[in-house]
Amino acid sequence: MKVTIIGTGYVWLTHGTCLAELENDVICVDIDINKIEQLKQWIIPIFEPKLSNLVIKNHRAWRLNFSTDVKSAIDVSDIIFIAVGTPPGPDGHADMQYVKQVAQDIWKYINKYTIIVTKSTVPVGTWDMITNIISAGIRYRWMQIDFDVASNPEFLREWTAVDDFKNSDRVVIWCNDENGKAVQMLKRLYSPLKNTEILVTDMYSAELIKYWANSLLAVQVSFINAISRLCEKLWADVNKVAKWLRLDWRIWHKAFLTAWPGFGGSCFPKDVMEFAQTFEDNWIPNGILQATLDINEQQKYAIFIKIKRLLDWNLEWKTVSILWLAFKSNTDDIRYSPSIVVINELLKKNAKIKCYDPKAMNNFKNMYPDLDYCDDMYIAVTDSDCMVVMTDWDEFKQPDWEKIISLMKRKNVVDARNIYDKSVLINMWFNYIGVWI
Ligand SMILES: NC(=O)c1ccc[n+]([C@@H]2O[C@H](COP(=O)([O-])OP(=O)(O)OC[C@H]3O[C@@H](n4cnc5c(N)ncnc54)[C@H](O)[C@@H]3O)[C@@H](O)[C@H]2O)c1
């Protein structure tokens, strides 16, 4: 099939590439000329494991193309995926300006029956909005062109996006005619995914499901984070509590029961904000979602307090090493990263910051050009008063502690992911604070 993806961002570049791998002709369109030029030269503008080889393979096979020419892409496509960003607006609602812009492009250039699919995470009611914009536009052109708008929310995760696509457990589809052409074509598009259940549902359910899924996961994260802070006060061990909880068959074995420095990334924060607003708009108290967001902010701030505690409550001109800046490991995505909150607080107190991340430093440099960016973790801890671990890259879980001792000015470690063995560090005379103590 001929497929266009409009918006070649973090997840949609993967989605488009994987659709090409299934032998579809895919054009990834973006308004960012630099990004498209880089992609044409096989320079992948984001870090996503396993993606680079697939892009090269499918581009070489002429199945995957990159373009800024939205008109030509719309001209030749059977299916158009709208995959632009939906960041939070000032009131917490998703900002729909990019989606509206794409709908405008579609009515201007559509010239034959086309299926338009919303892949961006969008609030309930977006189907009507897109349908109305395109219908009105086509009428304005004095034309009669058939089209269907379908909803097909995306569940890929950054870091494991390629495998998530190949092993999707579910594909959710909605279109106004359940047995119509659009649903049949989308089912055909995803049919090579052998272990995937294709759910055809009603419109509002399709648009709600993604927000519900992300909000449920975020609630779990904030709940365990709140419990971790209680554990700290009561001298209990949150890891042990979580381990025992998992033994209870009523608790979902994949539940998020690991204390984090707070969730970040492009999805959880903005989707929980939007979902909370949707509750408010419908006059239903959104207490659980607001509490989830509040706990998340407190959890990020709590890391800063731990740094202060280790540095005798005085951060002026102290050197703090922030290790790993992205919102999680194996990505270069820094959107809503907990590191941002910690670094802002440290800067307010005039601390000197050295930092390191294997993939996210360039993105961070755009935001904070004046920090001291180091080439590896050992350079980052040199002359440092405190080492702060924000994410959990596997390759850094067993560092050379003797070397670190020889390099640091003072032996202080804040481990916001509990990746190190506390007893090992305490035996080496480190002052160590993890998530529970
Ligand atoms: N990132 C994830 O893990 C993830 C997972 C599932 C769903 N989603 C959803 O997918 C959507 C996109 O997320 P993302 O993280 O990929 O965003 P992103 O910001 O990385 O990418 C959006 C892209 O759209 C482009 N764009 C904006 N307006 C355009 C236009 N008019 N024409 C062509 N291109 C345009 C931008 O230049 C940018 O490259 C969001 O709704 C998000 O909630 C994201």
PDBQT file of the ligand as one rigid body, heavy atoms in Angstrom, charges set to zero:
ROOT
HETATM    1  N1  LIG A 501       7.048   9.753  21.588  1.00  0.00    +0.000 N 
HETATM    2  C1  LIG A 501       6.348   8.672  21.979  1.00  0.00    +0.000 C 
HETATM    3  O1  LIG A 501       6.848   7.789  22.676  1.00  0.00    +0.000 OA
HETATM    4  C2  LIG A 501       4.900   8.514  21.522  1.00  0.00    +0.000 A 
HETATM    5  C3  LIG A 501       4.251   7.276  21.671  1.00  0.00    +0.000 A 
HETATM    6  C4  LIG A 501       2.917   7.142  21.267  1.00  0.00    +0.000 A 
HETATM    7  C5  LIG A 501       2.244   8.257  20.769  1.00  0.00    +0.000 A 
HETATM    8  N2  LIG A 501       2.907   9.443  20.643  1.00  0.00    +0.000 N 
HETATM    9  C6  LIG A 501       2.169  10.599  20.108  1.00  0.00    +0.000 C 
HETATM   10  O2  LIG A 501       2.644  10.864  18.805  1.00  0.00    +0.000 OA
HETATM   11  C7  LIG A 501       2.556  12.254  18.507  1.00  0.00    +0.000 C 
HETATM   12  C8  LIG A 501       3.899  12.737  18.042  1.00  0.00    +0.000 C 
HETATM   13  O3  LIG A 501       4.835  12.494  19.078  1.00  0.00    +0.000 OA
HETATM   14  P1  LIG A 501       6.405  12.557  18.818  1.00  0.00    +0.000 P 
HETATM   15  O4  LIG A 501       7.064  12.279  20.116  1.00  0.00    +0.000 OA
HETATM   16  O5  LIG A 501       6.740  11.717  17.647  1.00  0.00    +0.000 OA
HETATM   17  O6  LIG A 501       6.528  14.134  18.451  1.00  0.00    +0.000 OA
HETATM   18  P2  LIG A 501       7.780  14.927  17.841  1.00  0.00    +0.000 P 
HETATM   19  O7  LIG A 501       7.664  16.303  18.384  1.00  0.00    +0.000 OA
HETATM   20  O8  LIG A 501       9.037  14.149  18.044  1.00  0.00    +0.000 OA
HETATM   21  O9  LIG A 501       7.480  14.960  16.261  1.00  0.00    +0.000 OA
HETATM   22  C9  LIG A 501       6.504  15.724  15.645  1.00  0.00    +0.000 C 
HETATM   23  C10 LIG A 501       7.013  16.047  14.240  1.00  0.00    +0.000 C 
HETATM   24  O10 LIG A 501       5.959  16.636  13.494  1.00  0.00    +0.000 OA
HETATM   25  C11 LIG A 501       6.512  17.631  12.637  1.00  0.00    +0.000 C 
HETATM   26  N3  LIG A 501       5.450  18.526  12.190  1.00  0.00    +0.000 N 
HETATM   27  C12 LIG A 501       4.779  19.468  12.885  1.00  0.00    +0.000 A 
HETATM   28  N4  LIG A 501       3.856  20.061  12.102  1.00  0.00    +0.000 NA
HETATM   29  C13 LIG A 501       3.942  19.492  10.875  1.00  0.00    +0.000 A 
HETATM   30  C14 LIG A 501       3.251  19.666   9.636  1.00  0.00    +0.000 A 
HETATM   31  N5  LIG A 501       2.272  20.568   9.509  1.00  0.00    +0.000 N 
HETATM   32  N6  LIG A 501       3.597  18.908   8.580  1.00  0.00    +0.000 NA
HETATM   33  C15 LIG A 501       4.579  17.981   8.693  1.00  0.00    +0.000 A 
HETATM   34  N7  LIG A 501       5.268  17.762   9.835  1.00  0.00    +0.000 NA
HETATM   35  C16 LIG A 501       4.953  18.516  10.911  1.00  0.00    +0.000 A 
HETATM   36  C17 LIG A 501       7.573  18.286  13.509  1.00  0.00    +0.000 C 
HETATM   37  O11 LIG A 501       8.528  18.970  12.739  1.00  0.00    +0.000 OA
HETATM   38  C18 LIG A 501       8.163  17.058  14.240  1.00  0.00    +0.000 C 
HETATM   39  O12 LIG A 501       9.259  16.523  13.527  1.00  0.00    +0.000 OA
HETATM   40  C19 LIG A 501       2.066  12.915  19.797  1.00  0.00    +0.000 C 
HETATM   41  O13 LIG A 501       0.670  13.093  19.733  1.00  0.00    +0.000 OA
HETATM   42  C20 LIG A 501       2.421  11.891  20.852  1.00  0.00    +0.000 C 
HETATM   43  O14 LIG A 501       1.580  11.960  21.974  1.00  0.00    +0.000 OA
HETATM   44  C21 LIG A 501       4.218   9.597  20.978  1.00  0.00    +0.000 A 
ENDROOT
TORSDOF 0
